[in-house]
Amino acid sequence: MGILDEIKQSYRQGGALIKLIYINVGVFVAIRLLQVFFSFSSGSASVNDYPLLEWLSVPADLSTLLFKPWTILTYMFVHYDFLHILFNMIYLYWFGRIFLEFLNPRQLLGVYILGGLSGTVFYLISYNLIPLFQQQVPYAILMGASGSVMAILFAIARYAPNHKIYLMFFGAVQLKYVALVALVIDLISIPALSNTGGHLTHLGGAAFGYFYGGQISSGKDVTIGFNRMMDALASLFKRKSRLKVTHKRAVTDMEFNSRKVNKQKEVDRILDKIKASGYDSLSKDEKQTLFDASK
């Protein structure tokens, strides 16, 4: 099996987290390779003369954004600097793995996209309404997955704030303190104006993640609507199966309602146990029940 076949197989077999990382890395490699050809043809190696980035990144100028509406989605998969994508993918993998210890891949994808969109909104509002940033509006563009990564971090930090991770030189640190330090770093970095758009986007992503973590803790999943929309879009491109379907006996309304009530009672009992004793107090079967219910 060749390298390309192995990559394809790894992508197909990987979950949402692995797919997100593959897409980001694939876009990065494609952009850098295309930039090589563009540099030879144009005679310029400057990133400022590379039009592809402008077509994939979110412009701060709202009048320009009207002609590039797709950028509010594409920007969160676009990187140009190697260190930028390296650290973003490390953090995405790290916090994404923690996220998946408690929640499911569909929720991870929803938080990634909706957190990135929330970061975009915060970025656009700040640049166009705050006088300090308005002078940068004509040329500022936004790219990178960091807003989405911050959403994932804050979502799981709100959902499981006391979950411990181990950091070099610090030992065991609760997740809520990792999120707090990340937030403080972004806040104090904004006045430097070196990466203002990025830090503002981090705050927008963090805000959505914090909101989502609170909602999912109370049993409400705000990504359900998004995931249903994605399922509907995906179904348009799926091939219809030629397999014949055999139908089992239909479940009566009484049987269905009875199962639904019993299942909800069990979920409520598990959530009450989490509030009283924490997530780690659950048995393996209780965790699986909660995971299945979250789908």
Backbone as a ProteinNet text record, in pm:
[ID]
protein_1_A
[PRIMARY]
MGILDEIKQSYRQGGALIKLIYINVGVFVAIRLLQVFFSFSSGSASVNDYPLLEWLSVPADLSTLLFKPWTILTYMFVHYDFLHILFNMIYLYWFGRIFLEFLNPRQLLGVYILGGLSGTVFYLISYNLIPLFQQQVPYAILMGASGSVMAILFAIARYAPNHKIYLMFFGAVQLKYVALVALVIDLISIPALSNTGGHLTHLGGAAFGYFYGGQISSGKDVTIGFNRMMDALASLFKRKSRLKVTHKRAVTDMEFNSRKVNKQKEVDRILDKIKASGYDSLSKDEKQTLFDASK
[TERTIARY]
84.5	0	88.2	63.4	143.5	110.7	194.3	175	41.5	6.6	-119.3	-238.2	-231.7	-339.4	-350.1	-235.7	-237.5	-300.3	-270.5	-329.5	-480.9	-523.2	-667.3	-737.4	-675.4	-734.5	-740.1	-632.5	-629.3	-736.6	-758.7	-861.7	-1001	-1026.3	-1158.8	-1189.2	-1088.4	-1110.3	-1105.2	-1051.7	-1040.5	-1174.1	-1186.7	-1308	-1305.7	-1398	-1411.1	-1282.7	-1218.8	-1097.4	-985.9	-963.3	-857.7	-888.7	-1013.9	-1052.4	-1027.7	-1059	-1035	-886.4	-803.4	-658.7	-609.3	-657.2	-617.5	-657.2	-778.5	-825.1	-738.8	-708.7	-624.6	-485.8	-426.3	-291.6	-294.6	-398.1	-409.3	-422.5	-504.2	-520.9	-389.6	-318.9	-190.7	-90.4	-78.3	16.3	-22	-151.1	-196.8	-166.2	-190.7	-165.8	-17.8	68.2	211.3	265	214.3	259.1	212.5	88.3	37.5	111.7	155.1	228.2	363.3	422.5	550.1	532.5	428.1	402.5	365.6	288.9	250.1	372.8	467.5	587.9	670.3	682.5	758.3	690.8	558.5	486.8	477.9	470.7	454.8	587	689.8	818.6	824.2	723.4	720.2	695.4	772.8	756.6	687.6	641.3	579.4	439	405.9	272.6	167.4	209.1	114.6	69.5	148.2	112.7	48.7	3.9	-53.8	-205.7	-279	-422.3	-505.3	-454.8	-534.4	-571	-477.1	-505.4	-619.8	-623.6	-729.8	-865.5	-866	-990.4	-1039.8	-956.9	-995.6	-1004.9	-952.1	-950.5	-1060.1	-1104.5	-1212.9	-1157.9	-1206.5	-1163.5	-1237.6	-1168.9	-1233.9	-1332.2	-1310.3	-1396.4	-1527.4	-1640.1	-1768.8	-1811.1	-1778.6	-1814.9	-1740.4	-1617.1	-1541	-1595.7	-1635.5	-1689	-1816.3	-1895.3	-2018.5	-1991.5	-1873.9	-1838.7	-1758.3	-1731.8	-1658.2	-1723.2	-1851.4	-1921.5	-1870.8	-1812.9	-1764.5	-1647.4	-1581.7	-1461.3	-1490.3	-1615.5	-1647.4	-1636.4	-1635.7	-1615.1	-1474.1	-1424.9	-1294.8	-1179.9	-1193.8	-1080.5	-1033.2	-1127	-1090.7	-1014.6	-985.4	-902.9	-777	-752.8	-643.9	-530.2	-408.4	-286.9	-179.6	-88.3	23.1	157.6	176	302.3	305.5	420.5	433.6	406.9	463.5	443.4	297.4	228.9	87.4	5.8	21.9	-55.4	-3.9	126.4	182.4	118.3	119.1	64.1	-87.9	-153.6	-298.9	-339.1	-266.8	-301.1	-264.2	-156.5	-121.1	-230.9	-273.5	-379	-511.6	-542.1	-666.2	-668.3	-557.6	-550.7	-558.3	-486.1	-479.3	-615.7	-674	-802.7	-916.4	-900.7	-1002.9	-1011.5	-899.3	-898.9	-967.2	-940.4	-1006.2	-1156.6	-1195.2	-1336.2	-1406.5	-1341.3	-1401.9	-1405.3	-1338	-1350.8	-1487.3	-1551	-1678.7	-1794.6	-1766.6	-1871.2	-1838	-1923.4	-1905.6	-1850.2	-1806.4	-1743.7	-1834.5	-1965.8	-2057.5	-2060.5	-2057	-2054.2	-1922.9	-1813.6	-1683.3	-1684.5	-1736.4	-1743.4	-1831.8	-1945.1	-2034.8	-1970.1	-1898	-1830.6	-1719	-1647.7	-1540.1	-1594.6	-1700.7	-1755.3	-1825.9	-1914.1	-1990.2	-1900.2	-1797.7	-1701.8	-1622.4	-1586.5	-1516.1	-1603.1	-1731.3	-1824.1	-1842	-1850.7	-1862.7	-1738.9	-1621.9	-1498.7	-1498.8	-1552.1	-1561.1	-1649	-1764	-1857	-1791	-1722.3	-1655.8	-1545.9	-1473.1	-1366.3	-1422.9	-1530	-1588.9	-1649.1	-1719.6	-1780.4	-1672.4	-1568.1	-1461.4	-1389	-1354.9	-1280.4	-1362.9	-1492.3	-1574.9	-1641.8	-1637.5	-1702.1	-1605.2	-1491	-1395.2	-1293.7	-1286	-1197.3	-1052.2	-1002.8	-863.2	-825.9	-922.3	-892.9	-937.4	-1013.3	-1074.6	-973	-856.6	-756.2	-697.1	-715.7	-664.3	-765.8	-890.4	-998.3	-968.6	-913.2	-895.3	-804.8	-710.1	-614.4	-610.7	-686.5	-682.3	-759.3	-700.5	-768.5	-749	-839.5	-839	-826.5	-736	-721.3	-675.6	-701.5	-652.4	-763	-728.5	-825.1	-827.9	-750.9	-735.9	-865.7	-954.8	-1083.4	-1165.5	-1163.8	-1235.4	-1172	-1040.7	-970.2	-1004	-1010	-1046.8	-1189.4	-1277.9	-1415.1	-1417.2	-1337.5	-1330.4	-1273.2	-1166.9	-1106.1	-1206	-1273.8	-1363.8	-1491.2	-1532.7	-1650.6	-1623.9	-1510	-1482	-1436.5	-1374.7	-1335.2	-1458.4	-1565.6	-1690.8	-1763.1	-1757.8	-1828.9	-1760.2	-1627.5	-1551.7	-1437.6	-1469.3	-1367	-1257.6	-1288	-1190.9	-1110.9	-1133.7	-1056.4	-909.2	-821	-679	-600.9	-511.7	-417.8	-277.3	-180.6	-44.3	44.6	100.8	184.9	328.9	420.8	562.3	595.4	669.1	713.9	602.8	476	366.7	295	303.7	233.7	86.4	3.1	-141.2	-203.9	-277.3	-343.5	-488.5	-580.6	-721.3	-748.4	-838.8	-864.7	-913.3	-986.5	-1039.7	-927.7	-815.6	-704.2	-627.7	-624.5	-563	-641.8	-774.3	-859.7	-844.7	-836.3	-823.1	-693	-583.1	-453.8	-458.2	-518.9	-531.4	-610.9	-717.1	-799.2	-721.3	-647.2	-569.5	-462.6	-396.8	-293.8	-352.9	-471	-534.9	-573.8	-625.4	-669.1	-551.9	-441.4	-328.3	-251	-276.5	-205.6	-275.4	-401.2	-477.4	-415.6	-374.8	-319.3	-192.2	-122.6	3.1	-20.8	-140.7	-182.1	-101.5	-24.2	53.9	-31.9	-125.3	-217.7	-354.2	-399.7	-524.1	-641.5	-653.9	-766	-769.5	-653.1	-646.8	-691.6	-643.5	-680.1	-828.5	-883.4	-1026.3	-1108.9	-1062.9	-1132.5	-1126.8	-1014.4	-1002.4	-1110.3	-1131.7	-1231.1	-1371.5	-1401.4	-1531.3	-1550.8	-1448.3	-1456.1	-1469.9	-1394.5	-1402.2	-1541	-1602.4	-1736.5	-1837.6	-1829	-1921.7	-1895	-1766.8	-1733.3	-1784.3	-1770.2	-1817.5	-1969.6	-2037.4	-2183.3	-2224.9	-2157.5	-2193	-2171.4	-2058.9	-2030.8	-2137.6	-2189.9	-2297.2	-2426.1	-2455.8	-2579.1	-2577	-2465.4	-2458.8	-2459.1	-2408.9	-2412.4	-2555.1	-2643.1	-2783.5	-2868.7	-2803.5	-2875.3	-2921	-2876.6	-2917.2	-2797.8	-2814.3	-2708	-2742.5	-2676.2	-2707.8	-2647.4	-2571.9	-2516.4	-2607.9	-2719.8	-2808.3	-2858	-2904.2	-2954.1	-2848.4	-2726.2	-2615.9	-2587	-2581.4	-2549.8	-2659	-2783.7	-2891.8	-2878.5	-2840.4	-2820.2	-2705.8	-2596.4	-2483.6	-2522.7	-2606.2	-2653	-2736.7	-2820.7	-2905.3	-2820.4	-2714.9	-2627	-2549.5	-2503	-2425.7	-2512	-2640.2	-2728.4	-2749.8	-2732.3	-2750	-2641.9	-2525.1	-2411.7	-2387	-2470.3	-2453.4	-2523.7	-2460.3	-2523.2	-2634.2	-2742.7	-2853	-2815.1	-2839.7	-2804.8	-2897.8	-2842.4	-2920.2	-2965	-2927.1	-2964	-3112.5	-3174.6	-3315.5	-3330.8	-3431.4	-3454.3	-3568.5	-3545.8	-3652.8	-3704.8	-3834	-3897.2	-3936.8	-3904.1	-3944.8	-4082.3	-4138.6	-4268.7	-4262.4	-4359	-4362.2	-4383.2	-4311.1	-4325.8	-4449.9	-4532.4	-4653.5	-4618.6	-4712	-4689.7	-4666.4	-4739.3	-4724.8	-4585.6	-4536.2	-4402	-4295.6	-4312.3	-4214.7	-4208.6	-4325.6	-4330	-4274.5	-4301.5	-4250.5	-4097.7	-4042.1	-3895.7	-3835.2	-3899.8	-3848.1	-3846.7	-3956.5	-3965.8	-3859.8	-3842.6	-3743.9	-3601.7	-3575.7	-3443.1	-3414.4	-3515.9	-3497.6	-3476.9	-3548.1	-3530.3	-3387	-3332.7	-3196.6	-3095.3	-3116.7	-3028	-3035	-3156.1	-3172.7	-3101.6	-3109.5	-3042.3	-2890.2	-2838.9	-2694.6	-2649.9	-2728.5	-2693.5	-2696.3	-2792.7	-2798.5	-2675.6	-2631	-2512.6	-2388.6	-2380.3	-2267	-2263.6	-2380.3	-2387.4	-2347.6	-2381.9	-2354.2	-2211.2	-2159.8	-2030.2	-1927.1	-1966.9	-1872.2	-1875.7	-1821.7	-1825.8	-1746.7	-1636.7	-1551	-1618.8	-1729.7	-1799	-1886	-1904.3	-1990.1	-1921.6	-2004.2	-1953.5	-1936	-1871.8	-1849.8	-1982.2	-2078.2	-2209.2	-2283.8	-2270.6	-2338.2	-2278.6	-2145.5	-2081.4	-2127.7	-2139.9	-2184.3	-2328.9	-2412.6	-2552	-2560.8	-2480.1	-2479.7	-2426.6	-2324.8	-2268.2	-2371.9	-2441.9	-2543.7	-2657.3	-2695.7	-2804.9	-2766.5	-2637.3	-2592.6	-2599.2	-2605.9	-2614.4	-2752.4
-120	0	125.3	218.3	338.5	437.8	541.5	643.2	713	746.7	815.4	728.9	599.2	507.6	496.3	495.7	488.2	612.5	728.4	853.4	852	806.2	799	704.4	589.6	492.6	547.8	613.6	673.3	779.5	857.7	961.9	900	796.5	734	667.1	606.3	534.2	625.6	745.4	837.9	900.4	945.6	1012.7	1159.9	1236.1	1378.1	1454.9	1423.9	1495.5	1472.9	1348.6	1317.1	1381.3	1378.1	1439	1588.9	1656.3	1800.4	1831.5	1751.1	1772.7	1747.8	1642	1611.5	1724.3	1776.7	1884	2008	2044.8	2161.8	2144.7	2029.4	2004.2	1997.9	1934.9	1924.7	2061	2147.8	2283.4	2360.8	2345.1	2413.3	2372	2241.1	2191	2240.3	2235.6	2280.8	2428.4	2510.2	2654.5	2682.2	2613.1	2639	2591.2	2478.1	2429.7	2522.9	2568.7	2661	2793.9	2832.6	2958.2	2950.8	2830.3	2811.9	2839.5	2779.5	2801	2946.1	3006.6	3146	3236.9	3205.3	3287.7	3285.2	3166	3155.9	3233.1	3228.5	3292.8	3443.7	3490.1	3634.1	3704.3	3626.7	3686.7	3745.7	3715.3	3767.8	3653.8	3651.4	3547.7	3601.2	3724.8	3787.1	3731.6	3700.8	3652.7	3759.6	3887.1	3995.9	3998.9	3934.8	3929.7	3796.9	3722.6	3590.6	3599.2	3605.6	3631.6	3519.3	3393.9	3282.5	3300.1	3352.2	3374.1	3473	3576.1	3675.4	3616.5	3515.1	3453.3	3347.6	3309.5	3207.8	3262.4	3383.2	3443.7	3548.5	3572	3667.6	3810.1	3897.1	4037.2	4112.7	4206.1	4285.9	4386.6	4423.2	4519	4449.5	4497.2	4432.2	4440	4549.5	4561.6	4459	4426.6	4323.4	4185.1	4165.5	4037	4000	4098.8	4072.3	3995	4014.4	3945.4	3817.5	3788.5	3666.2	3599	3568.7	3514.3	3376.9	3300.3	3166.8	3169.7	3284.4	3291.8	3271.9	3295.3	3277.3	3130.3	3040.4	2898.7	2853.9	2900.1	2852.2	2899	3016.7	3073.5	2982.5	2906.4	2825.8	2698.5	2681.5	2569.7	2619.1	2749.9	2810.4	2855.5	2811.8	2856.6	2880.4	2970.2	2995.4	2968.2	3012.3	2990.7	2851.1	2786	2649.3	2641.7	2735.4	2731.6	2756	2836	2864.2	2734.7	2658.4	2534.6	2428.1	2426.2	2325.8	2335.5	2455.7	2470.3	2457	2506.6	2490.7	2343.8	2263.6	2121.4	2044.9	2084.6	2021.1	2047.5	2174.7	2208.7	2144.6	2139.9	2077.6	1930	1861.1	1719.3	1698.6	1781	1767.7	1791.9	1908.8	1941.7	1861.5	1825.7	1743.6	1605.8	1546.6	1416.1	1424.2	1531.4	1548.2	1565.2	1644.3	1665.8	1533	1445.7	1318.1	1218.1	1246.8	1162.2	1178.5	1293	1323.1	1335.7	1384.8	1409.3	1334.7	1349.5	1266.3	1344.7	1274.5	1340.8	1439.9	1411.5	1504.4	1637.6	1631.4	1753.7	1828.1	1753.5	1815.5	1894.9	1834.2	1902.6	2026.5	2013.9	2128.2	2243.3	2212.1	2316.3	2379.4	2299.8	2352.9	2456.8	2421.4	2511.6	2630.9	2605.3	2715.2	2805.6	2748	2829.6	2918.3	2863.6	2944.3	3057.4	3030.2	3134.2	3242.3	3200.4	3296.1	3385.6	3326.1	3404.8	3507.1	3468.2	3560	3679.6	3652.5	3760.2	3858.2	3805.5	3891.1	3974.6	3913.3	3980.7	4095	4068.9	4170.6	4286.1	4254.1	4359.5	4447.9	4386.1	4462.4	4553.9	4501.7	4581.2	4697	4678.6	4780.6	4876.8	4846.7	4934.8	4998.6	4937.4	4991.2	5080	5206.9	5300.8	5256.7	5190.2	5148.8	5058.6	4978.7	4881.4	4925.8	5032.8	5069.1	5106.3	5155.9	5191.9	5069.3	4949.4	4827.3	4759.1	4806.6	4741	4721.3	4820	4803.7	4687.6	4648.4	4545.3	4422.5	4423.3	4310.8	4190.3	4069.9	3946	3846.2	3750.7	3652.6	3512.3	3432.6	3292.8	3211.3	3081.8	2993.2	2927.1	2813.4	2733.1	2766	2866	2889.5	2930.2	3002.3	3037.4	2912.8	2818.5	2692	2608.6	2610.3	2535.9	2593.4	2725.6	2788.9	2750.1	2738.7	2697.6	2557.3	2466.5	2329.6	2328.6	2405.4	2413.2	2464.1	2573.1	2632.3	2549.7	2480.2	2393.9	2281.8	2215.8	2104.2	2153.2	2272	2328.2	2366.7	2410.7	2441.9	2312.9	2212.7	2088.2	2004.4	1999.8	1920.1	2005.3	2110.7	2207.5	2149.2	2044.4	1988.4	1872.6	1843.6	1738.1	1779.8	1689.7	1723.9	1676.6	1763.4	1726.8	1750.4	1685.8	1692.6	1773.9	1880.9	1971.4	1962.6	1971.4	1969.5	2087.3	2062.1	2159.6	2199.6	2167.1	2207.9	2089.1	1972.7	1856.8	1860.3	1809.8	1802.2	1941	1981.8	2112.5	2092.6	2153.8	2142.5	2219.2	2165.7	2219.9	2364.8	2400.5	2536.7	2639.9	2602	2695.8	2709.2	2602.2	2610.3	2708.2	2697.4	2788.5	2931.8	2950.8	3085	3150.6	3076.3	3130.6	3167.5	3082	3111.4	3239.4	3258.5	3378.5	3503.6	3497.4	3612.7	3650	3549.6	3576.2	3650.1	3608.7	3676.6	3819.7	3840	3973.7	4071.6	4029.6	4120.8	4138.1	4049.5	4057.6	4147.5	4181.9	4261.9	4399.7	4475.2	4609.4	4610.1	4496.7	4493.5	4513.3	4481	4500.3	4417.7	4320.1	4236	4123.7	4072.4	3969.4	3995.9	4119.3	4161	4075.3	4053	3975.3	3835.4	3773.4	3639.1	3634.6	3728.7	3729.6	3760.5	3849.3	3879.3	3756.5	3684.5	3562.4	3456.9	3449.7	3356.4	3385.8	3513.5	3551.4	3512.2	3531.9	3491.6	3341.1	3265.8	3120.2	3074.3	3137.3	3102.2	3129.4	3239.7	3273.7	3167.4	3124.2	3019.2	2888.8	2852.3	2729.6	2729.3	2842.3	2852.7	2838.6	2902.5	2892	2748.1	2684	2546.7	2452.2	2467.8	2381.7	2392.1	2513.5	2531.2	2467	2480.9	2423.9	2271	2212.4	2066.4	2008.3	2083.7	2037.2	2027.2	2111.5	2109.6	2023.1	1949.1	1856.9	1913.3	2033.9	2096.4	2102.5	2044.7	2042.7	2140.3	2255.1	2358	2327.2	2216.1	2179.3	2084.5	2044.6	1947.7	2000.3	2125.6	2183.3	2186.6	2224.3	2227.6	2088.2	1988.7	1852.9	1795.6	1830.1	1784.5	1846.9	1974.4	2040.3	1974.4	1941.2	1874.5	1735.7	1664.5	1533	1544.5	1648.6	1668.3	1697.7	1779.5	1809.5	1685.9	1608	1488.3	1385.5	1377.2	1278.7	1308	1434.7	1470.2	1409.2	1380.1	1330.2	1180.7	1117.2	975.3	894.2	785	695	616.5	597.4	519.5	372	310.4	169.5	81.1	-23.4	-117.6	-237.3	-239.7	-350.3	-345.6	-461.8	-468.1	-460.2	-390.6	-370	-457.6	-533.5	-613.1	-539.4	-536.6	-459.8	-550.3	-506.5	-578	-528.5	-598.3	-558	-416.4	-336.9	-197.3	-189.3	-97	-76.3	8.4	-33.9	41.8	171	266.2	394	372.3	278.2	252.9	199.2	108	53.3	160.5	240.7	347.4	447.9	493.5	592.4	536.5	407.3	345.3	339.3	299.3	294.6	433.2	532.5	669.2	723.2	697.8	745.8	679.7	548.3	476	522.4	546.4	592.9	731.4	820	954.8	953.7	864.7	853.9	813	718.8	673	784.7	861.6	974.2	1079.4	1109.8	1208.5	1163.2	1032.1	980.4	996.2	969.5	981.4	1127	1220	1362.1	1411	1362.8	1398.7	1345.7	1225.8	1167.6	1249.3	1300.5	1384.4	1511.4	1575.3	1698.4	1673.9	1556.5	1528.5	1481.3	1395.2	1332.8	1352	1415.5	1437.4	1324.9	1354.2	1259.5	1132.5	1145.4	1029.3	924.8	960.6	865.5	767.9	793.2	707.1	574.6	471.1	341.8	342.1	238.8	230.1	225	148.1	137.8	270.9	345.6	475.3	575.2	571.8	659.9	627.1	496.8	456.3	499.1	486.4	529.1	678.1	757.7	901.6	937.1	862.6	886.1	855	745	706.3	808.7	858.7	954.6	1086.5	1123.4	1251.2	1252.7	1132.8	1125.8	1168.4
0	0	0	-93.3	-102.1	7.5	17.4	121.6	105	-20.2	-45	-5.4	-33.8	4.2	156.3	222.9	368.8	429.4	371	419.5	399.6	282	254.3	350.7	376.3	468	610.3	651	784.6	800.1	694	698.1	707.9	626.5	626.4	759.5	820.2	945.3	1067.6	1052.1	1164.6	1200.1	1323.7	1367.9	1330.3	1387.9	1355.4	1386.6	1498.4	1537.9	1436.4	1397.9	1301.3	1166.5	1125.2	998.2	998.2	1108.8	1118.3	1104.8	1168.6	1160.1	1018.1	955.4	817.3	722.2	738.9	650.9	667.4	791.2	815.6	755.8	777.8	725.3	572.8	516.6	371.5	305.9	364.5	311.1	321.1	434	452.3	345.2	321.4	222	83	50.5	-81.4	-102.7	0.5	-10.3	-31.5	42.9	29.7	-105.7	-153.9	-285.3	-397.1	-389.1	-489.7	-485.8	-365.4	-353.3	-422.5	-423.1	-493.5	-642.4	-701.4	-843.7	-871.8	-780.1	-798.7	-792.9	-704.5	-690.6	-818	-880.1	-1004.7	-1117.3	-1121	-1231.4	-1215.2	-1088.2	-1065	-1037.9	-1000.3	-968.3	-830.2	-743.9	-607.7	-511	-402.4	-300.1	-175.5	-179.7	-63.3	-41	84.1	117.1	89.8	94.7	69	-76.8	-165.8	-306.8	-345.4	-245.9	-269.9	-258.7	-369.2	-365.9	-307	-308.1	-258.3	-111.3	-31.5	110.7	129.5	47.4	58.2	20.6	-65.1	-107.2	-9.5	85.5	183	325.2	347.7	480.9	494.5	617.1	642.6	643.9	555.2	559	669.6	733.3	837	776.5	652.7	583.3	543.6	598	573.4	427.1	359.8	218.6	133.4	171.8	101.4	134.2	259.4	302.7	226.8	186.9	112.5	-16.2	-74.6	-198.2	-172.8	-43.5	-8	112.7	106.2	223.7	266.2	171.9	204.9	302.4	314.8	398	546.4	588.8	731.1	770.8	672.9	699.1	661.5	547.5	500.1	588.3	650.6	724.6	836.7	897.2	1014.1	976.3	846.3	801.1	729.1	733.4	656.4	747.6	715.6	784.5	678.5	710.1	618	684.8	808.2	878.6	940.1	933.4	984.5	1135.1	1211.7	1356.7	1392.9	1311.1	1334.9	1330.1	1223	1211.4	1307.7	1334.2	1424.9	1562.4	1621.5	1756	1756.9	1653.4	1647.7	1642.4	1565.1	1554.5	1681.5	1746.9	1874.6	1976.8	1986.8	2082.2	2043.6	1914	1869.9	1908.2	1884.8	1919.2	2070.4	2142.9	2288.3	2351.9	2326.7	2388.2	2325.4	2196.9	2133	2196.2	2230.6	2296.5	2432.7	2506.1	2635.6	2616	2516.3	2484.4	2459.6	2384.2	2347.5	2462.3	2572.5	2689.9	2754.1	2730.9	2795.3	2696.6	2576.1	2477.5	2348.9	2247.2	2127.9	2009.1	1903.8	1788.2	1716.4	1708.8	1643	1717.7	1849.3	1929	1910.7	1896.5	1873	1742.6	1636.3	1507.2	1516.7	1585.4	1600.4	1674.7	1782.1	1859.1	1777.6	1699.1	1614.9	1517	1444.6	1343.4	1406.9	1501.4	1562.6	1646.5	1709.6	1783.3	1689.2	1571.3	1471.4	1419.4	1398.9	1353.2	1460.2	1584.8	1695	1701.8	1679.7	1677.9	1565.6	1449.7	1336.2	1368.6	1429.1	1465.3	1561.6	1662	1760.6	1693.6	1601.9	1527.2	1442.5	1369.2	1281.1	1360.1	1467.1	1549.9	1610	1663	1728.3	1630.3	1512.9	1415.1	1359.8	1348.5	1284.2	1381.8	1511.6	1608.6	1707.8	1732.6	1829.8	1756.4	1789.5	1717.7	1711.4	1816.1	1820.4	1702.6	1654.5	1549.6	1410.6	1401	1273.2	1165.6	1206.6	1106.8	1037	1096.9	1036	944	945.3	872	723.3	650.8	505.7	465.2	551.5	510.4	601.9	709.4	803.6	749.4	762.6	727.9	841.5	849.6	958.8	903	959.5	919.5	1039.5	1036.7	1142	1222.2	1284.8	1360.2	1508.5	1551.1	1694.5	1764.4	1694.8	1755.4	1783.5	1691	1708.7	1820.5	1827.3	1932.9	2070.3	2079.8	2206.9	2246.5	2148.9	2178.8	2238.1	2182.4	2233.8	2374.8	2397.5	2531.5	2634.7	2605.8	2704.7	2722.7	2617.7	2630.7	2730.6	2716.6	2805.2	2942.9	2948.8	3077.8	3159.4	3092.4	3162.3	3201.5	3114.1	3139.9	3247.6	3244.3	3342.1	3397.4	3473.3	3516.6	3604.8	3679.3	3773.2	3714.4	3586.5	3521.7	3516.9	3554.5	3565.3	3443.3	3398.2	3293.9	3349.1	3290.3	3343.3	3249.4	3303.8	3227.1	3275.4	3180.6	3216.4	3308	3412.2	3512.6	3611.6	3580.4	3669.4	3732.2	3670.1	3723.5	3689	3781.7	3758.6	3772.4	3670.2	3668.9	3626.1	3699.2	3662.4	3532.6	3452.5	3319.6	3324.6	3428.1	3438	3448	3507.9	3520	3387.8	3310	3177.8	3091.3	3095.9	3018.1	3067.2	3197.6	3254.1	3210.1	3211.7	3169.3	3021.5	2939.2	2796	2772.9	2850	2837.9	2876.8	2986.1	3032.2	2930.1	2872.5	2772.2	2653	2608.5	2495.4	2531.3	2649.5	2690.5	2696.6	2756	2770.4	2640.2	2540.8	2412.6	2312.3	2335.9	2239.8	2213.8	2316.4	2290.2	2207.5	2197	2121	1972.4	1923.2	1784.1	1684.7	1734	1642.7	1583.4	1661.2	1612.5	1673.3	1660.4	1724.4	1680.5	1549	1498.5	1556.2	1568.3	1623.9	1768.1	1849.8	1991.4	2010.2	1929	1937.8	1899.3	1799.4	1757.7	1867	1937.3	2049.7	2153.9	2182.3	2282.6	2238.1	2109.3	2058.2	2064.2	2028.1	2037.7	2181.2	2271.3	2413.4	2468.8	2427.3	2474.6	2433.6	2307.7	2263.8	2338.3	2353.7	2423.2	2566.1	2634.7	2773.1	2778.1	2683.3	2674.9	2647.1	2552.4	2516.4	2634.3	2704	2818.2	2924.5	2946.9	3043.7	2997.5	2867.8	2813.4	2816.1	2775.9	2771.6	2912.3	3008.7	3147.6	3199.7	3146	3187.2	3094.8	3004.8	2918.2	2785.7	2750.8	2624.6	2529.8	2411.7	2312.2	2200	2196.8	2097.3	1960.8	1949.6	1819.4	1742.5	1802.3	1737	1602.9	1600.9	1476.9	1369	1406.7	1310	1256.4	1345.3	1301.8	1210.9	1237.8	1150.5	1012	1007.7	879.4	803.2	872.7	808.5	758.3	835.7	792.6	665.2	660.8	542.6	419	436.8	324.7	280.5	378.5	345.9	272.9	310.1	246.9	99.5	60.1	-80.6	-169.1	-107.1	-184.5	-163.3	-80.1	-55.6	-164.2	-201.7	-296.9	-227.7	-298.4	-242.4	-239.3	-127.5	-111.8	-195.1	-257.2	-334.3	-251.7	-125.3	-38.4	-7.6	-4.1	31.2	182.4	224.9	367.3	413.5	519.5	578.8	700.3	714.4	821.7	937	1056	1175.9	1219.8	1317.7	1369.3	1422.9	1387	1431.2	1581.2	1644.2	1788.2	1813.6	1906.9	1936.8	2008.7	2007.6	2075.9	2224.2	2282.9	2427.2	2459.6	2374.7	2397	2378.1	2274.6	2246.4	2361.1	2406.2	2514.5	2643.9	2668.9	2791.6	2789.1	2674.5	2662.5	2677.2	2615.3	2619.8	2762.2	2837	2975.6	3062.4	3047.6	3129.1	3097.8	2968.6	2929	2985.7	2981.4	3033.9	3185.1	3254.5	3400.1	3433.8	3355.4	3379.6	3353.1	3244.8	3214.3	3323.9	3371.6	3479.3	3605.6	3633.4	3753.1	3741.4	3621.6	3601.2	3612.4	3555	3563.9	3708	3785.1	3928.2	4001.4	3961.6	4024.6	3992.1	3866.5	3827.9	3910	3927.6	4005.7	4150.7	4202.7	4343.2	4367.3	4276.2	4301.8	4191.8	4079.8	3971.9	3869.6	3752.8	3640.8	3671.2	3744.9	3770.8	3858	3923	4009.4	3930.8	3800.7	3719.6	3688.5	3678	3634	3483	3431.7	3287.5	3212.1	3264.8	3199.7	3203.3	3312.1	3322.6	3224.6	3208.6	3111.4	2969.8	2941.4	2807.9	2782.6	2887	2874.4	2845.5	2915.9	2895.6	2755.9	2713.6	2580.4	2471.3	2485.6	2387.2	2383.6	2502.2	2508.5	2444.3	2451.3	2395.1	2243.1	2182.8	2037.2	1986.8
[MASK]
+++++++++++++++++++++++++++++++++++++++++++++++++++++++++++++++++++++++++++++++++++++++++++++++++++++++++++++++++++++++++++++++++++++++++++++++++++++++++++++++++++++++++++++++++++++++++++++++++++++++++++++++++++++++++++++++++++++++++++++++++++++++++++++++++++++++++++++++++++++++++++++++++++++++

